Amino acid sequence: MPQVRALWRHPIKGHGREALSTFELTEGQTVPWDRRWAIAHEATKSDGTAWAPCANYSRGSKVPTLMAITTVSDIEAGTVTLSHPDRPDLTFSPDTEAHAFLDWVRPLMPINRAQSVGIHRAPERGMTDTDYATVSLINLNSNADLAARMDADVSPERWRCNIHFDGVDAWEEFNWVGKTLSIGGAQLTVREPIERCMATTANPDTGLRDLDTLGTLNADFGHQDFGIYAVVTRSGHIALNDEVILL
């Protein structure tokens, strides 16, 4: 039986990951505090009042060193703590202390890229890559198969997904599109595969590009999809080791 093996959220889009043991899903919403904020760059066309496409924001596909950020959130205090191997830890409120973050991240930004200039937050939903609120899932057996094809250690954290599961054949998850999953007390309907970008070529420990994930996916499968997007269709609690049941 497939089971949940890891749970993640990414409070600031493209700027860090946070391991969890449980979370509460709400119908039609993202994981709580997942992509709650996004970092606008100099060329953004967004005014920060609503969801906008990822091209408006600083992210790992353009700045691979951002992939090495990890986070810890304090929801009660409204703060996020950022850690990176090349920077001191920073605890700040994204809603009120954007200046502190911009000073912290500036040394990580290449001078030939649009610089980060502000923090945006969509009032009603997370800043996912999709124009609808999604929860993302990966099959750890698909990750293991890709790693074997590449003869490399491929960390599942490269994919920046919310739910990692095992217990089914590699790539079986692509057959779940249009179907509903029951996980813990929640239900999610799978909408589509996730088309991957250059962010996945960067090592999540170092922030250095070191594996051609996209080249392997394209060469072996004719596409660069990995993982699946789902929408929450019934609210409920999810925890590590919960069974993933295909309805």
Buried (B, 14 or more C-beta within 10 A) or exposed (E): EBBBBBBBBBBBBBBBBBEBEEBBBBBEBBBBBBBBBBBBBEEBEBEBEEBBEBEBBBBBBBBBBBBBBBBBBEEEEEBBBBBBEEBEEBEBBBEEBBEBBBEBBEEBBEEEEBBBBBBBBBEEBBBBBBEEBBBBBBBBBBBBBBBEBBEBEBEBBBBBBBBBBBBBEBBBBBEBBEEBBBBBBBBBBBBBBBBBBBBBBBBBEBBEBBBBBBEBBEEEBEEBBBBBBBBBBBBBEBBBEBBBEBE
